[in-house]
Amino acid sequence: MNPSPGAESTGSSEPPGLQAAAGGFTTALVRYLQALTGLFGLELRETGGQALLLGLLGVALVVASVLAYLFLLLGLTIVVVGSLGGGWVAALFVLCALHAVMAVVLFLVLRGRATKPFFPGTREALRREVQKLS
């Protein structure tokens, strides 16, 4: 028998199917990822200058360290070859010392600036989610 057009059918109390549950999960996952990327983008805008400064200080540290090492090697090579009495050998060692001091200063500045962690909100959100899953 067909129900009349105006009559409501009594629905069964079956749980939603696998496709409906997967669709709901996918929707929730997309919304969560959108919120997480939005938070990441907001924090990236706030900390972008700090990250750029830390990157530039790191590059300057590497350059100063490499130059100090090269001047040290050049100075030691000249000393070993036998030019111990030349005044320019002392100049190379002075340059080496200056670059080494600059590298130490840059390292201390870099270490002082790197105390604040990047993206604290995103890290906290991920930590909470991992705790919920475990």
A tleap script that builds the chain and sets N, CA, C and O, in Angstrom:
source leaprc.protein.ff14SB
mol = sequence {
  NMET ASN PRO SER PRO GLY ALA GLU SER THR
  GLY SER SER GLU PRO PRO GLY LEU GLN ALA
  ALA ALA GLY GLY PHE THR THR ALA LEU VAL
  ARG TYR LEU GLN ALA LEU THR GLY LEU PHE
  GLY LEU GLU LEU ARG GLU THR GLY GLY GLN
  ALA LEU LEU LEU GLY LEU LEU GLY VAL ALA
  LEU VAL VAL ALA SER VAL LEU ALA TYR LEU
  PHE LEU LEU LEU GLY LEU THR ILE VAL VAL
  VAL GLY SER LEU GLY GLY GLY TRP VAL ALA
  ALA LEU PHE VAL LEU CYS ALA LEU HIE ALA
  VAL MET ALA VAL VAL LEU PHE LEU VAL LEU
  ARG GLY ARG ALA THR LYS PRO PHE PHE PRO
  GLY THR ARG GLU ALA LEU ARG ARG GLU VAL
  GLN LYS LEU CSER
}
set mol.1.N position { 0.842 -1.168 0.000 }
set mol.1.CA position { 0.000 0.000 0.000 }
set mol.1.C position { 0.887 1.231 0.000 }
set mol.1.O position { 1.887 1.307 0.715 }
set mol.2.N position { 0.509 2.150 -0.788 }
set mol.2.CA position { 1.248 3.400 -0.860 }
set mol.2.C position { 0.683 4.378 0.148 }
set mol.2.O position { -0.533 4.501 0.295 }
set mol.3.N position { 1.583 5.083 0.851 }
set mol.3.CA position { 1.067 6.081 1.795 }
set mol.3.C position { 0.444 7.241 1.032 }
set mol.3.O position { 0.817 7.538 -0.103 }
set mol.4.N position { -0.497 7.876 1.674 }
set mol.4.CA position { -1.139 9.015 1.041 }
set mol.4.C position { -0.126 10.152 0.944 }
set mol.4.O position { 0.811 10.211 1.739 }
set mol.5.N position { -0.302 11.052 -0.016 }
set mol.5.CA position { 0.674 12.101 -0.223 }
set mol.5.C position { 0.900 12.975 1.004 }
set mol.5.O position { 2.008 13.487 1.167 }
set mol.6.N position { -0.050 13.169 1.845 }
set mol.6.CA position { 0.100 14.054 2.992 }
set mol.6.C position { 0.595 13.344 4.235 }
set mol.6.O position { 0.958 14.005 5.208 }
set mol.7.N position { 0.621 12.032 4.237 }
set mol.7.CA position { 0.986 11.291 5.439 }
set mol.7.C position { 2.504 11.211 5.565 }
set mol.7.O position { 3.234 11.082 4.582 }
set mol.8.N position { 2.939 11.292 6.805 }
set mol.8.CA position { 4.372 11.168 7.045 }
set mol.8.C position { 4.698 9.708 7.294 }
set mol.8.O position { 3.946 8.978 7.941 }
set mol.9.N position { 5.864 9.299 6.751 }
set mol.9.CA position { 6.263 7.917 6.970 }
set mol.9.C position { 7.039 7.851 8.281 }
set mol.9.O position { 7.761 8.782 8.640 }
set mol.10.N position { 6.882 6.765 8.969 }
set mol.10.CA position { 7.618 6.588 10.214 }
set mol.10.C position { 8.997 6.083 9.861 }
set mol.10.O position { 9.141 5.011 9.274 }
set mol.11.N position { 10.026 6.859 10.222 }
set mol.11.CA position { 11.411 6.499 9.909 }
set mol.11.C position { 11.924 5.484 10.899 }
set mol.11.O position { 11.507 5.448 12.057 }
set mol.12.N position { 12.836 4.660 10.424 }
set mol.12.CA position { 13.425 3.680 11.313 }
set mol.12.C position { 14.529 4.346 12.129 }
set mol.12.O position { 15.056 5.386 11.736 }
set mol.13.N position { 14.867 3.762 13.233 }
set mol.13.CA position { 15.869 4.350 14.124 }
set mol.13.C position { 17.258 3.797 13.813 }
set mol.13.O position { 18.053 3.579 14.727 }
set mol.14.N position { 17.554 3.571 12.551 }
set mol.14.CA position { 18.864 3.064 12.166 }
set mol.14.C position { 19.889 4.196 12.208 }
set mol.14.O position { 19.560 5.336 11.882 }
set mol.15.N position { 21.125 3.896 12.602 }
set mol.15.CA position { 22.171 4.930 12.589 }
set mol.15.C position { 22.490 5.324 11.154 }
set mol.15.O position { 22.211 4.570 10.221 }
set mol.16.N position { 23.069 6.497 10.979 }
set mol.16.CA position { 23.395 6.914 9.614 }
set mol.16.C position { 24.384 5.936 8.971 }
set mol.16.O position { 25.167 5.273 9.652 }
set mol.17.N position { 24.323 5.871 7.674 }
set mol.17.CA position { 25.169 4.950 6.944 }
set mol.17.C position { 26.630 5.385 6.955 }
set mol.17.O position { 26.974 6.464 7.437 }
set mol.18.N position { 27.455 4.538 6.424 }
set mol.18.CA position { 28.894 4.804 6.394 }
set mol.18.C position { 29.200 6.034 5.537 }
set mol.18.O position { 30.076 6.827 5.881 }
set mol.19.N position { 28.495 6.188 4.444 }
set mol.19.CA position { 28.736 7.343 3.578 }
set mol.19.C position { 28.361 8.643 4.272 }
set mol.19.O position { 29.071 9.640 4.146 }
set mol.20.N position { 27.260 8.642 4.998 }
set mol.20.CA position { 26.851 9.857 5.713 }
set mol.20.C position { 27.839 10.196 6.821 }
set mol.20.O position { 28.171 11.365 7.020 }
set mol.21.N position { 28.308 9.188 7.541 }
set mol.21.CA position { 29.277 9.424 8.613 }
set mol.21.C position { 30.598 9.910 8.025 }
set mol.21.O position { 31.228 10.805 8.588 }
set mol.22.N position { 31.027 9.336 6.906 }
set mol.22.CA position { 32.269 9.767 6.263 }
set mol.22.C position { 32.135 11.192 5.751 }
set mol.22.O position { 33.086 11.969 5.822 }
set mol.23.N position { 30.967 11.539 5.237 }
set mol.23.CA position { 30.744 12.911 4.774 }
set mol.23.C position { 30.804 13.906 5.922 }
set mol.23.O position { 31.384 14.983 5.785 }
set mol.24.N position { 30.204 13.547 7.058 }
set mol.24.CA position { 30.264 14.421 8.229 }
set mol.24.C position { 31.682 14.562 8.757 }
set mol.24.O position { 32.103 15.650 9.151 }
set mol.25.N position { 32.413 13.457 8.763 }
set mol.25.CA position { 33.805 13.506 9.219 }
set mol.25.C position { 34.641 14.374 8.293 }
set mol.25.O position { 35.455 15.174 8.756 }
set mol.26.N position { 34.446 14.222 6.989 }
set mol.26.CA position { 35.199 15.008 6.016 }
set mol.26.C position { 34.903 16.492 6.180 }
set mol.26.O position { 35.813 17.318 6.124 }
set mol.27.N position { 33.642 16.832 6.381 }
set mol.27.CA position { 33.267 18.227 6.580 }
set mol.27.C position { 33.919 18.795 7.841 }
set mol.27.O position { 34.448 19.907 7.826 }
set mol.28.N position { 33.879 18.035 8.917 }
set mol.28.CA position { 34.500 18.497 10.162 }
set mol.28.C position { 36.009 18.624 10.011 }
set mol.28.O position { 36.606 19.568 10.527 }
set mol.29.N position { 36.628 17.682 9.309 }
set mol.29.CA position { 38.072 17.732 9.105 }
set mol.29.C position { 38.465 18.942 8.264 }
set mol.29.O position { 39.460 19.604 8.559 }
set mol.30.N position { 37.697 19.231 7.226 }
set mol.30.CA position { 37.995 20.392 6.378 }
set mol.30.C position { 37.865 21.678 7.185 }
set mol.30.O position { 38.710 22.567 7.075 }
set mol.31.N position { 36.813 21.783 7.995 }
set mol.31.CA position { 36.638 22.982 8.823 }
set mol.31.C position { 37.766 23.126 9.835 }
set mol.31.O position { 38.245 24.234 10.076 }
set mol.32.N position { 38.197 22.012 10.432 }
set mol.32.CA position { 39.299 22.055 11.391 }
set mol.32.C position { 40.589 22.497 10.702 }
set mol.32.O position { 41.312 23.343 11.228 }
set mol.33.N position { 40.879 21.943 9.551 }
set mol.33.CA position { 42.103 22.305 8.838 }
set mol.33.C position { 42.060 23.759 8.371 }
set mol.33.O position { 43.087 24.436 8.376 }
set mol.34.N position { 40.897 24.242 7.971 }
set mol.34.CA position { 40.771 25.647 7.587 }
set mol.34.C position { 41.037 26.558 8.786 }
set mol.34.O position { 41.718 27.574 8.652 }
set mol.35.N position { 40.511 26.205 9.940 }
set mol.35.CA position { 40.743 27.003 11.144 }
set mol.35.C position { 42.218 26.961 11.541 }
set mol.35.O position { 42.786 27.979 11.937 }
set mol.36.N position { 42.837 25.780 11.435 }
set mol.36.CA position { 44.242 25.647 11.801 }
set mol.36.C position { 45.139 26.426 10.841 }
set mol.36.O position { 46.089 27.071 11.284 }
set mol.37.N position { 44.861 26.383 9.542 }
set mol.37.CA position { 45.668 27.154 8.601 }
set mol.37.C position { 45.420 28.648 8.760 }
set mol.37.O position { 46.327 29.452 8.540 }
set mol.38.N position { 44.201 29.029 9.139 }
set mol.38.CA position { 43.937 30.439 9.420 }
set mol.38.C position { 44.746 30.933 10.611 }
set mol.38.O position { 45.299 32.032 10.583 }
set mol.39.N position { 44.813 30.115 11.657 }
set mol.39.CA position { 45.618 30.466 12.830 }
set mol.39.C position { 47.099 30.528 12.467 }
set mol.39.O position { 47.810 31.432 12.907 }
set mol.40.N position { 47.563 29.576 11.671 }
set mol.40.CA position { 48.957 29.557 11.232 }
set mol.40.C position { 49.280 30.813 10.415 }
set mol.40.O position { 50.336 31.417 10.598 }
set mol.41.N position { 48.381 31.201 9.524 }
set mol.41.CA position { 48.588 32.402 8.723 }
set mol.41.C position { 48.631 33.662 9.571 }
set mol.41.O position { 49.442 34.555 9.327 }
set mol.42.N position { 47.756 33.734 10.566 }
set mol.42.CA position { 47.748 34.887 11.463 }
set mol.42.C position { 49.058 34.976 12.245 }
set mol.42.O position { 49.644 36.052 12.362 }
set mol.43.N position { 49.512 33.850 12.776 }
set mol.43.CA position { 50.768 33.846 13.518 }
set mol.43.C position { 51.956 34.111 12.611 }
set mol.43.O position { 52.934 34.729 13.032 }
set mol.44.N position { 51.880 33.648 11.368 }
set mol.44.CA position { 52.965 33.888 10.415 }
set mol.44.C position { 53.094 35.375 10.119 }
set mol.44.O position { 54.206 35.893 10.012 }
set mol.45.N position { 51.960 36.066 9.985 }
set mol.45.CA position { 52.010 37.513 9.776 }
set mol.45.C position { 52.601 38.227 10.981 }
set mol.45.O position { 53.341 39.199 10.829 }
set mol.46.N position { 52.280 37.750 12.171 }
set mol.46.CA position { 52.783 38.390 13.389 }
set mol.46.C position { 54.272 38.132 13.600 }
set mol.46.O position { 54.986 39.014 14.077 }
set mol.47.N position { 54.752 36.940 13.253 }
set mol.47.CA position { 56.136 36.580 13.531 }
set mol.47.C position { 57.013 36.597 12.292 }
set mol.47.O position { 58.168 36.177 12.353 }
set mol.48.N position { 56.494 37.071 11.173 }
set mol.48.CA position { 57.282 37.074 9.937 }
set mol.48.C position { 58.554 37.895 10.053 }
set mol.48.O position { 59.609 37.461 9.591 }
set mol.49.N position { 58.478 39.065 10.657 }
set mol.49.CA position { 59.659 39.911 10.824 }
set mol.49.C position { 60.689 39.260 11.735 }
set mol.49.O position { 61.891 39.337 11.481 }
set mol.50.N position { 60.215 38.622 12.791 }
set mol.50.CA position { 61.121 37.938 13.715 }
set mol.50.C position { 61.820 36.777 13.007 }
set mol.50.O position { 63.022 36.581 13.184 }
set mol.51.N position { 61.086 36.013 12.212 }
set mol.51.CA position { 61.695 34.892 11.497 }
set mol.51.C position { 62.711 35.390 10.472 }
set mol.51.O position { 63.767 34.780 10.302 }
set mol.52.N position { 62.404 36.487 9.792 }
set mol.52.CA position { 63.339 37.044 8.818 }
set mol.52.C position { 64.618 37.517 9.507 }
set mol.52.O position { 65.719 37.277 9.011 }
set mol.53.N position { 64.473 38.188 10.647 }
set mol.53.CA position { 65.636 38.661 11.390 }
set mol.53.C position { 66.495 37.488 11.866 }
set mol.53.O position { 67.720 37.535 11.757 }
set mol.54.N position { 65.864 36.445 12.388 }
set mol.54.CA position { 66.619 35.276 12.833 }
set mol.54.C position { 67.323 34.597 11.670 }
set mol.54.O position { 68.452 34.127 11.818 }
set mol.55.N position { 66.674 34.539 10.521 }
set mol.55.CA position { 67.312 33.952 9.346 }
set mol.55.C position { 68.519 34.751 8.893 }
set mol.55.O position { 69.565 34.184 8.579 }
set mol.56.N position { 68.373 36.072 8.857 }
set mol.56.CA position { 69.500 36.923 8.454 }
set mol.56.C position { 70.655 36.838 9.452 }
set mol.56.O position { 71.819 36.812 9.053 }
set mol.57.N position { 70.337 36.794 10.745 }
set mol.57.CA position { 71.391 36.634 11.749 }
set mol.57.C position { 72.086 35.280 11.606 }
set mol.57.O position { 73.299 35.183 11.794 }
set mol.58.N position { 71.329 34.245 11.277 }
set mol.58.CA position { 71.929 32.929 11.063 }
set mol.58.C position { 72.857 32.917 9.864 }
set mol.58.O position { 73.939 32.332 9.916 }
set mol.59.N position { 72.435 33.565 8.775 }
set mol.59.CA position { 73.295 33.650 7.590 }
set mol.59.C position { 74.555 34.446 7.895 }
set mol.59.O position { 75.646 34.059 7.478 }
set mol.60.N position { 74.416 35.561 8.622 }
set mol.60.CA position { 75.586 36.360 8.993 }
set mol.60.C position { 76.529 35.562 9.883 }
set mol.60.O position { 77.747 35.689 9.758 }
set mol.61.N position { 75.991 34.747 10.775 }
set mol.61.CA position { 76.819 33.893 11.627 }
set mol.61.C position { 77.612 32.897 10.798 }
set mol.61.O position { 78.800 32.693 11.045 }
set mol.62.N position { 76.977 32.284 9.831 }
set mol.62.CA position { 77.669 31.317 8.977 }
set mol.62.C position { 78.760 32.005 8.161 }
set mol.62.O position { 79.873 31.491 8.054 }
set mol.63.N position { 78.445 33.168 7.583 }
set mol.63.CA position { 79.437 33.897 6.780 }
set mol.63.C position { 80.628 34.300 7.645 }
set mol.63.O position { 81.775 34.119 7.235 }
set mol.64.N position { 80.375 34.843 8.835 }
set mol.64.CA position { 81.468 35.264 9.710 }
set mol.64.C position { 82.313 34.070 10.144 }
set mol.64.O position { 83.537 34.175 10.223 }
set mol.65.N position { 81.681 32.950 10.423 }
set mol.65.CA position { 82.425 31.753 10.825 }
set mol.65.C position { 83.281 31.220 9.690 }
set mol.65.O position { 84.430 30.837 9.906 }
set mol.66.N position { 82.738 31.193 8.497 }
set mol.66.CA position { 83.504 30.710 7.340 }
set mol.66.C position { 84.683 31.640 7.064 }
set mol.66.O position { 85.793 31.176 6.801 }
set mol.67.N position { 84.447 32.950 7.124 }
set mol.67.CA position { 85.551 33.885 6.900 }
set mol.67.C position { 86.628 33.749 7.972 }
set mol.67.O position { 87.817 33.804 7.660 }
set mol.68.N position { 86.229 33.573 9.229 }
set mol.68.CA position { 87.213 33.387 10.296 }
set mol.68.C position { 88.037 32.125 10.040 }
set mol.68.O position { 89.254 32.131 10.219 }
set mol.69.N position { 87.392 31.073 9.633 }
set mol.69.CA position { 88.087 29.818 9.346 }
set mol.69.C position { 89.049 29.981 8.168 }
set mol.69.O position { 90.175 29.485 8.210 }
set mol.70.N position { 88.608 30.674 7.123 }
set mol.70.CA position { 89.485 30.878 5.964 }
set mol.70.C position { 90.700 31.739 6.305 }
set mol.70.O position { 91.819 31.436 5.892 }
set mol.71.N position { 90.471 32.814 7.064 }
set mol.71.CA position { 91.606 33.649 7.465 }
set mol.71.C position { 92.567 32.874 8.369 }
set mol.71.O position { 93.783 33.033 8.262 }
set mol.72.N position { 92.036 32.053 9.242 }
set mol.72.CA position { 92.887 31.243 10.109 }
set mol.72.C position { 93.718 30.261 9.281 }
set mol.72.O position { 94.922 30.129 9.496 }
set mol.73.N position { 93.079 29.581 8.346 }
set mol.73.CA position { 93.815 28.647 7.490 }
set mol.73.C position { 94.859 29.357 6.645 }
set mol.73.O position { 95.980 28.868 6.503 }
set mol.74.N position { 94.508 30.484 6.094 }
set mol.74.CA position { 95.462 31.239 5.286 }
set mol.74.C position { 96.643 31.700 6.134 }
set mol.74.O position { 97.793 31.605 5.706 }
set mol.75.N position { 96.362 32.194 7.320 }
set mol.75.CA position { 97.429 32.633 8.215 }
set mol.75.C position { 98.336 31.483 8.633 }
set mol.75.O position { 99.559 31.622 8.623 }
set mol.76.N position { 97.752 30.362 8.997 }
set mol.76.CA position { 98.560 29.211 9.402 }
set mol.76.C position { 99.387 28.662 8.240 }
set mol.76.O position { 100.522 28.226 8.434 }
set mol.77.N position { 98.829 28.682 7.055 }
set mol.77.CA position { 99.574 28.206 5.888 }
set mol.77.C position { 100.799 29.071 5.641 }
set mol.77.O position { 101.889 28.564 5.377 }
set mol.78.N position { 100.611 30.359 5.728 }
set mol.78.CA position { 101.726 31.273 5.494 }
set mol.78.C position { 102.792 31.105 6.578 }
set mol.78.O position { 103.987 31.157 6.288 }
set mol.79.N position { 102.364 30.904 7.817 }
set mol.79.CA position { 103.319 30.698 8.910 }
set mol.79.C position { 104.095 29.405 8.687 }
set mol.79.O position { 105.309 29.379 8.887 }
set mol.80.N position { 103.435 28.354 8.286 }
set mol.80.CA position { 104.094 27.070 8.084 }
set mol.80.C position { 105.067 27.139 6.907 }
set mol.80.O position { 106.141 26.540 6.960 }
set mol.81.N position { 104.712 27.845 5.872 }
set mol.81.CA position { 105.578 27.937 4.692 }
set mol.81.C position { 106.890 28.624 5.033 }
set mol.81.O position { 107.908 28.327 4.409 }
set mol.82.N position { 106.900 29.513 5.979 }
set mol.82.CA position { 108.160 30.104 6.371 }
set mol.82.C position { 108.172 31.603 6.391 }
set mol.82.O position { 109.229 32.192 6.614 }
set mol.83.N position { 107.045 32.259 6.169 }
set mol.83.CA position { 107.000 33.726 6.180 }
set mol.83.C position { 106.623 34.215 7.568 }
set mol.83.O position { 105.648 34.949 7.729 }
set mol.84.N position { 107.387 33.814 8.563 }
set mol.84.CA position { 107.045 34.178 9.929 }
set mol.84.C position { 107.307 35.645 10.249 }
set mol.84.O position { 106.695 36.185 11.170 }
set mol.85.N position { 108.192 36.299 9.521 }
set mol.85.CA position { 108.564 37.658 9.880 }
set mol.85.C position { 107.715 38.732 9.231 }
set mol.85.O position { 107.867 39.902 9.584 }
set mol.86.N position { 106.837 38.406 8.308 }
set mol.86.CA position { 106.067 39.421 7.584 }
set mol.86.C position { 104.985 40.051 8.432 }
set mol.86.O position { 104.365 39.386 9.261 }
set mol.87.N position { 104.760 41.343 8.222 }
set mol.87.CA position { 103.734 42.059 8.965 }
set mol.87.C position { 102.335 41.710 8.504 }
set mol.87.O position { 101.386 41.840 9.277 }
set mol.88.N position { 102.182 41.277 7.278 }
set mol.88.CA position { 100.841 40.963 6.777 }
set mol.88.C position { 100.329 39.658 7.353 }
set mol.88.O position { 99.122 39.418 7.318 }
set mol.89.N position { 101.192 38.805 7.883 }
set mol.89.CA position { 100.726 37.596 8.563 }
set mol.89.C position { 99.978 37.982 9.835 }
set mol.89.O position { 98.929 37.423 10.154 }
set mol.90.N position { 100.538 38.943 10.545 }
set mol.90.CA position { 99.855 39.421 11.750 }
set mol.90.C position { 98.512 40.045 11.387 }
set mol.90.O position { 97.539 39.923 12.131 }
set mol.91.N position { 98.468 40.711 10.241 }
set mol.91.CA position { 97.196 41.308 9.803 }
set mol.91.C position { 96.151 40.225 9.535 }
set mol.91.O position { 94.976 40.405 9.857 }
set mol.92.N position { 96.569 39.114 8.954 }
set mol.92.CA position { 95.626 38.016 8.712 }
set mol.92.C position { 95.089 37.448 10.020 }
set mol.92.O position { 93.902 37.139 10.134 }
set mol.93.N position { 95.976 37.313 11.010 }
set mol.93.CA position { 95.504 36.809 12.306 }
set mol.93.C position { 94.567 37.802 12.983 }
set mol.93.O position { 93.619 37.397 13.657 }
set mol.94.N position { 94.817 39.081 12.813 }
set mol.94.CA position { 93.913 40.086 13.369 }
set mol.94.C position { 92.550 40.005 12.692 }
set mol.94.O position { 91.514 40.083 13.353 }
set mol.95.N position { 92.555 39.848 11.374 }
set mol.95.CA position { 91.281 39.689 10.654 }
set mol.95.C position { 90.552 38.429 11.112 }
set mol.95.O position { 89.332 38.426 11.279 }
set mol.96.N position { 91.316 37.367 11.311 }
set mol.96.CA position { 90.710 36.128 11.807 }
set mol.96.C position { 90.068 36.357 13.172 }
set mol.96.O position { 88.943 35.923 13.416 }
set mol.97.N position { 90.784 37.036 14.053 }
set mol.97.CA position { 90.260 37.300 15.397 }
set mol.97.C position { 89.017 38.188 15.333 }
set mol.97.O position { 88.056 37.960 16.068 }
set mol.98.N position { 89.031 39.187 14.468 }
set mol.98.CA position { 87.863 40.063 14.341 }
set mol.98.C position { 86.639 39.295 13.850 }
set mol.98.O position { 85.534 39.476 14.362 }
set mol.99.N position { 86.848 38.431 12.847 }
set mol.99.CA position { 85.722 37.638 12.348 }
set mol.99.C position { 85.239 36.642 13.397 }
set mol.99.O position { 84.038 36.390 13.500 }
set mol.100.N position { 86.141 36.083 14.163 }
set mol.100.CA position { 85.733 35.149 15.214 }
set mol.100.C position { 84.925 35.874 16.290 }
set mol.100.O position { 83.915 35.354 16.766 }
set mol.101.N position { 85.364 37.067 16.671 }
set mol.101.CA position { 84.604 37.853 17.657 }
set mol.101.C position { 83.231 38.207 17.096 }
set mol.101.O position { 82.229 38.138 17.808 }
set mol.102.N position { 83.187 38.585 15.817 }
set mol.102.CA position { 81.903 38.905 15.200 }
set mol.102.C position { 80.993 37.676 15.174 }
set mol.102.O position { 79.790 37.802 15.399 }
set mol.103.N position { 81.537 36.507 14.907 }
set mol.103.CA position { 80.741 35.282 14.903 }
set mol.103.C position { 80.192 34.980 16.292 }
set mol.103.O position { 79.040 34.568 16.427 }
set mol.104.N position { 81.008 35.181 17.326 }
set mol.104.CA position { 80.542 34.939 18.694 }
set mol.104.C position { 79.435 35.923 19.061 }
set mol.104.O position { 78.433 35.532 19.661 }
set mol.105.N position { 79.607 37.187 18.707 }
set mol.105.CA position { 78.576 38.188 19.005 }
set mol.105.C position { 77.280 37.856 18.268 }
set mol.105.O position { 76.201 37.932 18.855 }
set mol.106.N position { 77.374 37.491 16.991 }
set mol.106.CA position { 76.176 37.124 16.233 }
set mol.106.C position { 75.507 35.886 16.823 }
set mol.106.O position { 74.279 35.801 16.862 }
set mol.107.N position { 76.303 34.936 17.277 }
set mol.107.CA position { 75.739 33.745 17.897 }
set mol.107.C position { 74.979 34.106 19.172 }
set mol.107.O position { 73.886 33.591 19.409 }
set mol.108.N position { 75.545 34.982 19.988 }
set mol.108.CA position { 74.871 35.389 21.224 }
set mol.108.C position { 73.584 36.152 20.935 }
set mol.108.O position { 72.581 35.956 21.621 }
set mol.109.N position { 73.604 37.018 19.927 }
set mol.109.CA position { 72.387 37.751 19.545 }
set mol.109.C position { 71.335 36.784 19.013 }
set mol.109.O position { 70.155 36.892 19.348 }
set mol.110.N position { 71.768 35.844 18.186 }
set mol.110.CA position { 70.841 34.857 17.624 }
set mol.110.C position { 70.231 34.000 18.727 }
set mol.110.O position { 69.027 33.743 18.716 }
set mol.111.N position { 71.037 33.563 19.666 }
set mol.111.CA position { 70.534 32.741 20.766 }
set mol.111.C position { 69.578 33.542 21.644 }
set mol.111.O position { 68.581 33.003 22.124 }
set mol.112.N position { 69.872 34.822 21.858 }
set mol.112.CA position { 68.982 35.663 22.653 }
set mol.112.C position { 67.646 35.915 21.979 }
set mol.112.O position { 66.617 36.003 22.649 }
set mol.113.N position { 67.654 36.031 20.662 }
set mol.113.CA position { 66.410 36.294 19.926 }
set mol.113.C position { 65.566 35.042 19.754 }
set mol.113.O position { 64.353 35.142 19.570 }
set mol.114.N position { 66.174 33.876 19.810 }
set mol.114.CA position { 65.477 32.627 19.514 }
set mol.114.C position { 64.847 31.997 20.751 }
set mol.114.O position { 64.535 30.806 20.729 }
set mol.115.N position { 64.651 32.748 21.820 }
set mol.115.CA position { 64.077 32.166 23.027 }
set mol.115.C position { 62.564 32.013 22.923 }
set mol.115.O position { 62.001 31.101 23.527 }
set mol.116.N position { 61.900 32.878 22.176 }
set mol.116.CA position { 60.447 32.809 22.043 }
set mol.116.C position { 60.097 31.800 20.952 }
set mol.116.O position { 60.591 31.919 19.831 }
set mol.117.N position { 59.248 30.802 21.259 }
set mol.117.CA position { 58.900 29.811 20.230 }
set mol.117.C position { 57.984 30.414 19.164 }
set mol.117.O position { 57.185 31.308 19.439 }
set mol.118.N position { 58.123 29.903 17.954 }
set mol.118.CA position { 57.275 30.347 16.857 }
set mol.118.C position { 55.928 29.630 16.910 }
set mol.118.O position { 55.849 28.482 17.348 }
set mol.119.N position { 54.880 30.301 16.469 }
set mol.119.CA position { 53.537 29.756 16.306 }
set mol.119.C position { 53.002 29.090 17.576 }
set mol.119.O position { 52.663 27.908 17.545 }
set mol.120.N position { 52.920 29.819 18.685 }
set mol.120.CA position { 52.478 29.175 19.928 }
set mol.120.C position { 51.028 28.703 19.877 }
set mol.120.O position { 50.710 27.657 20.444 }
set mol.121.N position { 50.152 29.436 19.221 }
set mol.121.CA position { 48.753 29.018 19.144 }
set mol.121.C position { 48.567 27.748 18.345 }
set mol.121.O position { 47.818 26.858 18.747 }
set mol.122.N position { 49.250 27.660 17.212 }
set mol.122.CA position { 49.164 26.462 16.379 }
set mol.122.C position { 49.751 25.269 17.110 }
set mol.122.O position { 49.182 24.178 17.078 }
set mol.123.N position { 50.882 25.467 17.768 }
set mol.123.CA position { 51.502 24.371 18.507 }
set mol.123.C position { 50.596 23.892 19.634 }
set mol.123.O position { 50.489 22.689 19.873 }
set mol.124.N position { 49.944 24.821 20.328 }
set mol.124.CA position { 49.047 24.445 21.420 }
set mol.124.C position { 47.828 23.703 20.894 }
set mol.124.O position { 47.393 22.726 21.504 }
set mol.125.N position { 47.265 24.153 19.763 }
set mol.125.CA position { 46.113 23.471 19.177 }
set mol.125.C position { 46.479 22.053 18.748 }
set mol.125.O position { 45.711 21.119 18.979 }
set mol.126.N position { 47.629 21.888 18.133 }
set mol.126.CA position { 48.066 20.551 17.727 }
set mol.126.C position { 48.343 19.682 18.947 }
set mol.126.O position { 48.039 18.489 18.934 }
set mol.127.N position { 48.915 20.258 19.999 }
set mol.127.CA position { 49.191 19.484 21.216 }
set mol.127.C position { 47.886 18.989 21.846 }
set mol.127.O position { 47.801 17.844 22.291 }
set mol.128.N position { 46.862 19.869 21.881 }
set mol.128.CA position { 45.571 19.459 22.429 }
set mol.128.C position { 44.945 18.344 21.600 }
set mol.128.O position { 44.380 17.401 22.154 }
set mol.129.N position { 45.043 18.445 20.285 }
set mol.129.CA position { 44.469 17.411 19.422 }
set mol.129.C position { 45.186 16.077 19.597 }
set mol.129.O position { 44.549 15.024 19.606 }
set mol.130.N position { 46.500 16.121 19.735 }
set mol.130.CA position { 47.252 14.882 19.936 }
set mol.130.C position { 46.886 14.273 21.280 }
set mol.130.O position { 46.780 13.052 21.388 }
set mol.131.N position { 46.689 15.102 22.320 }
set mol.131.CA position { 46.286 14.577 23.616 }
set mol.131.C position { 44.906 13.944 23.545 }
set mol.131.O position { 44.663 12.928 24.196 }
set mol.132.N position { 44.000 14.520 22.770 }
set mol.132.CA position { 42.667 13.942 22.624 }
set mol.132.C position { 42.729 12.596 21.938 }
set mol.132.O position { 41.973 11.683 22.270 }
set mol.133.N position { 43.646 12.472 20.963 }
set mol.133.CA position { 43.742 11.218 20.228 }
set mol.133.C position { 44.431 10.116 21.028 }
set mol.133.O position { 44.181 8.933 20.794 }
set mol.134.N position { 45.287 10.487 21.959 }
set mol.134.CA position { 46.010 9.448 22.689 }
set mol.134.C position { 45.373 9.107 24.008 }
set mol.134.O position { 45.875 8.247 24.732 }
savepdb mol mol.pdb
quit
